[in-house]
């Protein structure tokens, strides 16, 4: 009985971690895939979403599940503003696009430092948390809190919704075309500017929502974004740059490796497990789990 219970708890923990990684990494991969922008401030958007949810609940009594609409809208607005204010002209300049990855890395790194320090000044470095849906729900032999169950369910639903949007909606198909072949997409009439703006909006919005879901189960702090960014980059590289399906597969694989690895060893080995898997994938399959091999002519 105890072995079955432990196995069920670990499986749910792996699913929960994988769903969160998938939601965060989806937005990161979209922005990189469509524009080759390295958003190292992506985890800070998760942090801002977590703080927005905390204050909405603590100060205004807005339930976190309702605050999802606020954080999604706020994240989307930040994405639209960042695209128009920082990157629209940069992406339109032929000379600048040759160094777009390096330029974006520097720009987002500076933005990350600013956001982290402003958050620390505004909220202090003390972690903040709240209780929401803290009652225990049993699924067979597995016991989880209602908040964690709701967070996992919503993360999975949002991942499925984003995937359906990219496969079925006209704008989603345009974004996928931009990821696959930018020049060909422009030739056939894809609105490049609109697709790029949509990638920012969707990427930033999903990151902010991930912050809401994370705040339902963990405390938030100003500097929590960096390890989330690293984990998201590990997922993106493992899944293949620009490969959305690969991102989902890699997220759940990383969640399982991290959860079961820590359970079998020690929490101190978490970073070794994550980066060890990352390096192994780079050595064995550098194009990612579902990425295409480059053809040398």
N, C-alpha and C positions, 0 to 999 in steps of 0.2 A: 504494500500500500504506500509506504513512504517513498519507495523508488519511483512508483508511478506518479505520485504527487510531485516529486522533485523534477521528474522528466517533463511533466506538464508545465510547471512553473518556468523552467528554463526555456521551453519551446515558446511560451507566450512572451517571455522577456526578449528572446531573439527576434520574434515577430515585431514587437513594439519598437525595438531599436532599429531594425531594418526599415520599418515604415517611416520612421522619423528621418533616417538617413536618405531614404528615397525621395521624400518630399523636399528636403533641403537641396540635394544634389541635382534634382530635376531642373530647378531654376538656374543653378550654376552652369549646368551643361547646355541649357538653351542659350544663355547669353554668350558662352564661349563658342558654341557651334555656329550660331548665326553671325557673330561679329568678331570672333577671335579675341575677346576681351577677357583678361584674367582678373576676375573679381575676388580679390583677397579680402574684401570687406563683407563678403556674403554672410559670414557667421554673425557679424555685427547687426545685420538686419534681423536675424533671429533674436538676438539680444534685445533690440528695440521692440520687437513684437511681444517679447516676454514682459518687458517693463510696461508697455502700453496696456497689456491685459491686467497686470498686477494693479496698476493705478486705477483702471476702469472699474475693477472689482472692489478694491479697498476704498476708493474715494466716492464712487458713484453707484456702487452696488450692481454693476452690470455683470451678469454671469459670463464666465469665459467663453462658453459656447456661443453666446450672443455677440461677444466681443470679437469673435472671428471675423464678422462682417466689417468691423471697424479696422482691425489690423490689416485685413486683406485690402481694403480701400486705401488705407494709409500707405501700405507698402507699394501698391500700384501707383499711387500718386508720386511717391518718392522715385520710383522707377522711371515714370514719364518725365519728371523733373531732371533726373540725372542724365537721361538720354538727351533731352533738349539742351540742357545747360552745359554739359561736359563733353559729350561724345558725338553728337550729331554732325558738327562741323569737322571733327577729327576724322570720322568715318568717310566723309564726303571728299576729303583731300587726298588725292592720289599719292602724294609724297609721304603723307603721314601714315597711310595704311601699311607701308612697308615695315614700319616699326610699331604697329598697333599693339602687339602683345606686350612689348617692353614699356611703351607709353602707358598702357592701361594698368599694368602692374604697379607702376610708380604712382599713378593717379589714385587707384583704389587703396594702395597702401597708405598714402597720405590721408585719404578719407577715413580709413579705419582708425588711424591714430587719433584723428580729431574726434570721431564719434565716441571712441572708448573714453577719452579723457573728459569730454563734455558730459558723458553719462556718469563718470565717477564724480565730477564736480556737482552734478545735479542730484544724484541719488546716493552718494557716498559708496564706498567699496563693500559695505555690509550686504551680504546676500539677503534677498527678500523672497518670501513665499506666502502662500495662503492655502487654506483648506477648501476644497470644492469636490463634491461627490466622493467623499472619503469613505462612504459605506462599502462594505465588502460584498462583492458579487461572486457567486460560485458558478463555474462552468465545468460541470462534471466534478472532478477532484481538484480542479485548479481554482484558487481564490485570488481575485484581483480587486483593486478598488474601482469604483464606478468611474472616477476621473481618468484613470489609466485606460480603462476599456473604451471610454468615449474618445479619448485622444487617438488610440490605435485605429478605431473604426473610422474616424474622420480623416486621418492621414491616409488610410487605404482608399477611402472613397475619393479623396482629392487626387491621389495619384492616378486612379482609374479615370477620373474626369479629365485630367490633363492629357492623358494618353488618348482618350476618345476625341478630345478637341483637336489634337495634332493629326489624328488619322482621318477625321470626318469633316471638320469645319474648313471652309475655304481659306481662312486666315491661317489656321493651323497647318494646312497643306503647303501654304506659301512659306511658312517658317521652316518646315521640313525641307522644302526645295532649296531654301537658302543654306541650310545645313549641308545638304548633299552636294550641291554644285552652285556656287554663288553666281558665276558668270552665266551659266545656262539659265538660271532663274531670271536674271535680268533680261536676257534675250527674249524669253517667252512672255515677258510682260508682267512679271511679279513686281508689286509695289515694294521695293526694297526698304524704303524709309518706314512704311507702315509696318512691315514685318519685323524690322529691327526694334521699333518702338514697342510692339506687342511682346517681343521677347523680354525687354526690360520690365514691362508692366507685369507680365506673368511670372518672371523670375523673382522679382522683388516681392510681389504679392504672396507667392507660395512660401518664401523665406519668412516673411512676417507672420504668416499663419502657423508655420512650424514653431515660431517662438511662443505663440499662444498655447499650442498643444504641449510644448515642453514645460511651460510654466505651470501647467495643471498637475505635473508630476514631480517637478524639481524646482529648487530655488533659482532665482535669476541674479546675475551680478554683472558689472560693467565689462569684465574681461572674459566672459564665458564664450565669446564669439570665436576666438582664435582656434581652440581645439575643434570646434564645430566646422570651421572652414577647412582645417586640415583633413578631417574625416571626410568631408564632402569632396575634396580634391582627390583623395584616395579612391573614393567610389567612382568618380568621373574617369580617372585614369584607368582603373580596373575595367570599367564597363566600355571604354572606348570613347575618345573625345567626339562629341556630337552624336553619339549613339544612345538614343533615349531608352530603348529596350535593354541595352546593356547596362545602363545606369540602374534600372530597377533590379536586375539580376544581381549586380555587384553590391547594391545596398543591402539586400537580404543576406547575401553571402557574408558580407562584412559583419552584419549584425549577429549572425550565427557563430562565426569564428570568434568574435569578441566575447559574446555571452558564454559560450561553452568553454572557450579557452580560459577565461577568468575563473569560471566555476571549477575547472579541473586543476588550475594552477593557483594563481593569486592575483588580486587586483593590481599589484605592482607590475605584472607582466602585460598589462593592457596595451601600452605603447609598443612593446616588442612584438606582440601579436599583430597589431594593425600594420605597422611598418614592415614587419617581416612578410606578411601577405602581399603588401604593396610591391616590395622589391622582387618577390618571387614571380608575380604576374609580369612585371617589367622584363624580367630575364627570360621567362618561358613564353609569354605571349604579349609582347610589347604593344600591340595594337588594341589590346583589351579583350574582354571575354567575347564580345560580339562584334568587335571591330574587324575591318577588312585588312588583309595583308597588302602592303604596298607592293606593286609590281615593278620590278626594275627592268627597264628596256635598254 
